[in-house]
């Protein structure tokens, strides 16, 4: 008898906790939605700024051109030659090091080319 009573009390406790969590969720939902809306507004603004930026377009074009030049192999006959690269490669440009004394990276080179070609 005591076991049944304790089991029913435990079930009641779980039900009360579930309802309290539901009420807390409903109570906090408008504020969470406001924050998500604010973050999405900022994100959309950033995307618009990047999409409309001529400077970003120039940098991406220069990076693609350099990548295509580096990947070009006239003897490959369609193999081992690629045009373009994945977006994830952009995060690895600093890893490709030159053989000069300064050990500059591909990212350093792209930055210097862009600064010379697009000084503004």
C-alpha positions in Angstrom: 0.0 0.0 0.0 2.8 2.5 0.9 4.6 1.6 -2.4 1.5 2.4 -4.4 1.1 5.7 -2.5 4.7 6.6 -3.1 4.5 5.7 -6.8 1.4 7.9 -7.2 3.2 10.8 -5.4 6.1 10.4 -7.7 3.9 10.4 -10.7 2.2 13.6 -9.3 5.5 15.2 -8.7 6.6 14.5 -12.3 3.3 15.9 -13.6 3.6 19.1 -11.6 7.2 19.6 -12.7 6.2 19.1 -16.3 3.4 21.6 -16.0 5.7 24.2 -14.3 8.2 23.7 -17.1 5.5 24.2 -19.7 4.2 27.4 -17.9 7.8 28.7 -17.7 8.4 28.0 -21.4 5.2 29.8 -22.4 6.1 32.7 -20.1 9.6 33.1 -21.6 8.6 32.5 -25.2 7.9 36.1 -26.2 11.3 37.3 -25.0 13.1 34.5 -26.7 11.2 35.3 -29.9 12.2 39.0 -29.6 15.8 38.0 -29.3 15.7 35.6 -32.2 14.0 38.3 -34.3 16.6 40.9 -33.3 19.4 38.5 -34.1 17.9 37.6 -37.5 17.5 41.3 -38.3 21.2 41.9 -37.6 22.1 38.8 -39.6 20.1 39.9 -42.6 21.7 43.4 -42.4 25.1 41.8 -42.4 24.3 39.6 -45.3 22.9 42.5 -47.3 26.1 44.5 -46.6 28.3 41.7 -47.7 26.2 41.0 -50.8 26.2 44.6 -51.9 29.9 45.2 -51.2 32.0 45.7 -54.3 35.2 45.3 -52.2 34.1 41.8 -51.1 33.3 40.9 -54.7 36.7 42.1 -55.7 38.4 40.0 -53.0 36.5 36.9 -53.8 37.2 37.3 -57.5 40.9 37.7 -56.8 41.0 34.7 -54.5 39.1 32.6 -57.1 41.4 33.7 -59.9 44.5 32.9 -57.9 43.1 29.5 -56.8 42.3 28.7 -60.4 45.8 29.7 -61.5 47.3 27.5 -58.8 45.1 24.5 -59.7 45.7 24.8 -63.5 47.6 21.9 -65.0 47.7 21.9 -68.8 49.0 18.3 -68.9 46.2 16.9 -66.7 43.7 16.4 -69.6 40.7 16.9 -67.3 42.2 15.1 -64.3 43.8 16.8 -61.4 42.7 20.2 -62.5 39.9 22.1 -60.8 38.1 25.4 -61.2 37.1 27.0 -58.0 37.1 25.6 -54.5 34.9 25.0 -51.5 34.1 27.8 -49.1 35.8 25.9 -46.3 39.1 26.4 -48.1 38.9 30.1 -47.3 39.5 29.4 -43.7 42.7 27.5 -44.6 44.4 30.2 -46.7 46.7 31.1 -43.9 48.0 27.5 -43.8 49.6 27.6 -47.2 53.1 29.0 -46.6 55.5 30.4 -49.1 59.1 29.4 -49.3 60.4 33.0 -48.8 62.3 34.1 -45.7 59.2 35.8 -44.2 57.2 32.6 -44.4 54.2 34.6 -45.7 51.0 32.7 -46.3 48.6 32.6 -49.3 46.3 34.8 -47.3 49.1 37.4 -46.9 49.7 37.3 -50.7 46.0 37.7 -51.5 45.8 40.6 -49.1 48.8 42.3 -50.7 47.4 41.8 -54.2 44.0 43.2 -53.2 45.6 46.2 -51.5 47.5 47.0 -54.7 44.6 46.3 -57.1 41.9 47.9 -55.0 43.5 50.6 -52.8 40.3 52.4 -51.8 
